[in-house]
Amino acid sequence: MKARSLRRTGHLTFRAAIALYAVVVAAVPAAASPTGLNNISTTDVVDFDFLVLQYYANIPPKGSTEQWIAFKYGMFHEVEIGADWKVNDDPSLHAVFQAKYRIDPNKWFEDAPELPKFVVGFANLNDDRASTGPIAPYVGASYDVGLARLHVGYDFQHENEAFFAGVDRTFKLWGEDFTPRADVRQFNDRHDWLASAGFVTTLPGPFLLESWVSLPSDGRDPVTTVKLNLVIEF
């Protein structure tokens, strides 16, 4: 999920946030989804002391829809943690965790031209290795060239290493922050590619809406993802 506009999206009380999340979790695992574009992580992180609650669905043209819930939290400045759970098809309710740390050289060289930001992260952290595979450490960088932001990175997951890249741009649309975005990443240990295109937009109140279409190169059907985010400030 894109998190560039989290500071001013409103807030709920801590007690209300936990109550809402408890209701959702009680109803319900997942490949943990760090803040980023559609299918890749970027140097964006959730702001310190902000919590993002998410519901999202992966909708194929035929077959059943996958449903997930997730959270992401700005535990420290520049540090994000999160977890995903699958709503259907997993009675064990295995949580899949992720964490990442952003390195922003612009804070050290305030008078220098804009420098790239960097990120180090770990995804796919859980106790169900047989189903989800190895832990996925990754690195990435983002740079704003003015017309758009460019993102690149590399995932070091064992036997499934992957290069990834993406682009996004934010502008105002009907008074809301609207961000079209696209990305591409390797999968199947660099033998295939997954491309996607979509958007994220702020909504009235503390909500964001995301949607994108993923197109795998291995002949499988495209999948449409729709994600609703509730942003909470403590």
C-alpha positions in Angstrom: 0.0 0.0 0.0 1.2 3.5 -0.8 1.9 5.5 2.4 3.1 8.9 1.3 -0.1 10.6 2.6 -0.6 8.9 5.9 0.1 11.9 8.2 -3.0 13.8 7.6 -5.6 11.2 6.9 -7.3 11.5 10.3 -7.2 9.2 13.4 -9.3 7.1 15.7 -8.6 6.4 19.4 -6.4 3.5 20.3 -9.2 1.6 21.9 -11.5 2.0 18.9 -8.7 0.8 16.6 -8.0 -2.4 18.6 -11.7 -3.1 18.9 -12.2 -2.8 15.2 -9.2 -5.0 14.4 -10.3 -7.6 16.9 -13.6 -8.0 15.2 -11.9 -8.5 11.8 -9.3 -11.0 13.1 -11.9 -13.0 15.0 -13.7 -13.6 11.8 -10.5 -15.1 10.1 -2.9 -16.2 6.7 -0.7 -14.8 3.8 2.4 -13.5 2.0 3.1 -10.4 4.1 2.6 -7.2 2.1 5.0 -4.4 3.0 4.2 -0.9 1.9 4.9 -0.4 -1.8 3.3 -0.4 -5.2 1.2 -3.2 -6.4 3.3 -6.4 -6.1 6.6 -4.9 -4.9 8.0 -3.2 -1.8 9.4 0.3 -2.0 11.2 2.7 0.4 7.8 3.9 1.6 7.1 3.0 5.2 4.1 3.7 7.5 4.7 6.8 9.6 5.7 6.4 13.2 2.8 5.6 15.5 0.4 5.1 12.6 -1.5 1.8 12.1 -3.0 0.7 8.8 -5.7 -2.0 8.8 -6.4 -3.7 5.5 -8.8 -5.9 3.8 -8.1 -7.1 0.3 -9.3 -9.6 -2.2 -7.5 -11.3 -5.1 -10.2 -11.9 -7.8 -9.5 -14.3 -10.7 -11.7 -14.4 -13.8 -12.8 -17.8 -12.8 -12.6 -19.8 -9.5 -12.8 -18.6 -5.9 -11.7 -15.2 -4.6 -8.8 -15.1 -2.1 -9.6 -12.8 0.9 -7.1 -11.4 3.3 -6.8 -9.1 6.3 -3.5 -7.4 7.3 -2.0 -4.6 9.4 1.1 -2.4 9.1 2.5 -0.3 11.8 5.1 2.4 12.1 6.9 0.9 15.2 9.8 3.4 15.1 10.8 6.3 12.8 11.7 4.6 9.4 10.7 1.2 10.7 7.6 -0.7 9.6 6.3 -4.1 10.7 3.2 -5.9 9.6 1.3 -9.2 9.2 -1.2 -10.8 6.9 -3.8 -13.5 7.5 -5.9 -15.4 4.9 -9.6 -15.2 5.6 -10.5 -18.3 3.6 -8.9 -21.7 3.0 -6.6 -21.7 6.1 -8.2 -23.0 9.3 -4.9 -22.8 11.2 -4.8 -19.0 10.8 -1.1 -18.8 10.2 0.2 -15.2 10.4 2.8 -14.1 7.9 5.0 -11.2 9.1 7.2 -8.6 7.5 9.5 -5.9 8.6 11.6 -3.2 6.9 13.9 -0.3 7.6 14.2 2.8 5.4 17.5 4.6 5.0 17.1 8.3 3.9 20.4 10.0 3.2 18.6 13.3 2.6 18.3 13.6 6.4 22.1 13.7 6.6 22.8 15.9 3.6 20.0 18.5 3.8 21.8 21.0 1.4 22.6 18.4 -1.2 20.4 17.6 -4.3 17.7 15.0 -3.7 19.3 11.6 -3.1 17.8 8.1 -3.5 16.2 6.4 -0.5 17.0 2.8 0.4 15.3 0.0 2.2 16.3 -3.3 3.8 13.4 -5.7 4.6 12.3 -9.2 5.4 9.1 -10.7 4.2 7.4 -14.2 4.5 8.3 -14.5 8.2 6.2 -17.3 9.7 6.2 -20.8 11.2 4.7 -22.6 8.2 7.7 -23.0 5.9 6.3 -26.0 4.2 3.4 -23.9 2.8 5.0 -20.5 2.3 8.6 -21.3 1.5 11.8 -19.6 2.8 12.1 -16.2 4.4 12.5 -13.5 1.7 15.1 -10.8 2.5 15.3 -7.9 0.1 16.8 -4.6 -0.7 15.5 -1.7 -2.7 15.9 2.0 -3.7 13.6 4.8 -4.8 14.3 8.0 -6.5 12.1 10.9 -7.4 13.0 12.3 -10.9 10.3 14.9 -10.8 8.0 13.5 -13.4 7.6 10.2 -11.4 9.2 8.1 -8.7 11.3 5.2 -9.9 11.8 2.0 -7.8 14.2 -1.0 -8.1 15.1 -3.9 -5.8 16.2 -7.5 -5.4 14.6 -10.3 -3.5 17.1 -12.9 -2.1 14.5 -15.6 -1.2 16.2 -19.1 -1.5 15.5 -20.8 -4.9 13.2 -17.9 -5.8 15.4 -14.8 -6.2 13.8 -12.0 -8.1 14.6 -8.5 -9.6 11.8 -6.0 -9.3 11.1 -2.5 -10.5 8.2 0.0 -10.6 7.1 3.6 -11.2 4.4 5.8 -9.7 3.3 9.4 -9.7 0.9 11.3 -7.3 -1.4 14.2 -8.3 -4.7 15.7 -7.1 -7.9 14.2 -8.6 -11.2 15.6 -7.3 -9.5 16.8 -4.2 -7.9 13.5 -3.3 -4.3 12.2 -3.7 -4.4 9.9 -6.7 -1.4 7.7 -7.6 -1.3 5.6 -10.8 1.4 3.0 -10.5 2.9 0.0 -12.3 5.5 -2.6 -11.4 7.2 -5.8 -12.6 8.9 -8.6 -10.8 10.4 -12.0 -11.5 9.1 -15.2 -10.0 9.7 -18.9 -10.4 13.4 -18.3 -9.6 13.7 -15.7 -12.3 12.2 -17.8 -15.1 8.9 -15.8 -15.3 7.7 -12.3 -14.9 4.7 -10.7 -13.1 3.6 -7.3 -14.4 0.9 -5.1 -12.9 -0.8 -1.8 -13.3 -3.2 0.0 -10.9 -3.7 2.9 -8.6 -4.1 4.0 -5.0 -6.3 7.0 -3.9 -7.1 8.7 -0.6 -10.8 8.8 0.2 -12.8 11.1 2.5 -11.8 10.3 6.1 -9.0 8.0 7.2 -9.4 5.6 4.2 -7.4 4.7 1.1 -8.5 2.5 -1.8 -6.1 0.5 -4.0 -6.7 -1.7 -7.0 -4.5 -3.3 -9.7 -4.4 -6.1 -12.2 -1.5 -8.6 -12.2 -0.5 -10.3 -15.4 1.8 -13.4 -15.1 4.0 -14.4 -18.0 3.5 -18.2 -17.5 0.1 -18.4 -19.1 -2.0 -18.2 -15.9 -5.1 -15.9 -15.8 -4.7 -12.3 -14.8 -5.8 -11.5 -11.2 -7.5 -8.3 -10.0 -6.8 -7.1 -6.5 -8.9 -4.6 -4.5 -7.7 -3.4 -1.2 -9.3 -1.0 1.4 -7.1 0.6 4.0 -8.1 2.3 7.3 -5.4 4.6 8.6 -5.2 5.2 12.4 -3.0 7.6 14.3 -2.2 6.9 18.0 
